[in-house]
Amino acid sequence: MDDLNRQTLLKNRKYLIDNLVLDAYHFAHFLETGILTQRQVDQINSKSITDEKIACFLEILPRRGPDAFTELCAAYKDDCPWIVKKLNETKQMLTENQGTCV
């Protein structure tokens, strides 16, 4: 995952913890696309509190390759489009801010 996508996730960490849903459907998507391994899914599911599960997922995700952010957006585009919209807006804002820093 590139720095811009990492920054986007970091800026939205609290929002994602409050709004992201991790369920069998989403885990299946991440397994099928190779973004997560079964061991990582088990690690995430071993957490007893939903917020801890999502925090664990957000710790793993940036280290899962260049397509991890794209697959995150793809997994949620249909059932949680507001999350994808928020991520894309933040990414756009960060892109614009990078251009103004000298």
MOFEN-V224604 format. One record per residue. N is the residue number from 1. RES is the residue in one letter. BURIAL is 1 if it has 16 or more other ideal C-beta (glycine too) atoms within 10 Angstrom, else 0. Layout:
n:N res:RES burial:BURIAL
n:N res:RES burial:BURIAL
This chain:
n:1 res:M burial:1
n:2 res:D burial:0
n:3 res:D burial:0
n:4 res:L burial:0
n:5 res:N burial:1
n:6 res:R burial:0
n:7 res:Q burial:1
n:8 res:T burial:1
n:9 res:L burial:1
n:10 res:L burial:0
n:11 res:K burial:1
n:12 res:N burial:1
n:13 res:R burial:0
n:14 res:K burial:0
n:15 res:Y burial:0
n:16 res:L burial:1
n:17 res:I burial:1
n:18 res:D burial:0
n:19 res:N burial:0
n:20 res:L burial:1
n:21 res:V burial:0
n:22 res:L burial:1
n:23 res:D burial:0
n:24 res:A burial:0
n:25 res:Y burial:0
n:26 res:H burial:1
n:27 res:F burial:1
n:28 res:A burial:0
n:29 res:H burial:1
n:30 res:F burial:1
n:31 res:L burial:0
n:32 res:E burial:0
n:33 res:T burial:1
n:34 res:G burial:0
n:35 res:I burial:1
n:36 res:L burial:1
n:37 res:T burial:0
n:38 res:Q burial:0
n:39 res:R burial:0
n:40 res:Q burial:1
n:41 res:V burial:1
n:42 res:D burial:0
n:43 res:Q burial:1
n:44 res:I burial:1
n:45 res:N burial:0
n:46 res:S burial:0
n:47 res:K burial:0
n:48 res:S burial:0
n:49 res:I burial:0
n:50 res:T burial:0
n:51 res:D burial:0
n:52 res:E burial:0
n:53 res:K burial:1
n:54 res:I burial:1
n:55 res:A burial:1
n:56 res:C burial:1
n:57 res:F burial:1
n:58 res:L burial:1
n:59 res:E burial:0
n:60 res:I burial:1
n:61 res:L burial:1
n:62 res:P burial:1
n:63 res:R burial:0
n:64 res:R burial:1
n:65 res:G burial:0
n:66 res:P burial:0
n:67 res:D burial:0
n:68 res:A burial:1
n:69 res:F burial:1
n:70 res:T burial:0
n:71 res:E burial:1
n:72 res:L burial:1
n:73 res:C burial:1
n:74 res:A burial:0
n:75 res:A burial:1
n:76 res:Y burial:1
n:77 res:K burial:0
n:78 res:D burial:0
n:79 res:D burial:0
n:80 res:C burial:0
n:81 res:P burial:0
n:82 res:W burial:0
n:83 res:I burial:1
n:84 res:V burial:1
n:85 res:K burial:0
n:86 res:K burial:1
n:87 res:L burial:1
n:88 res:N burial:0
n:89 res:E burial:0
n:90 res:T burial:1
n:91 res:K burial:1
n:92 res:Q burial:0
n:93 res:M burial:0
n:94 res:L burial:1
n:95 res:T burial:0
n:96 res:E burial:0
n:97 res:N burial:0
n:98 res:Q burial:0
n:99 res:G burial:0
n:100 res:T burial:0
n:101 res:C burial:0
n:102 res:V burial:0
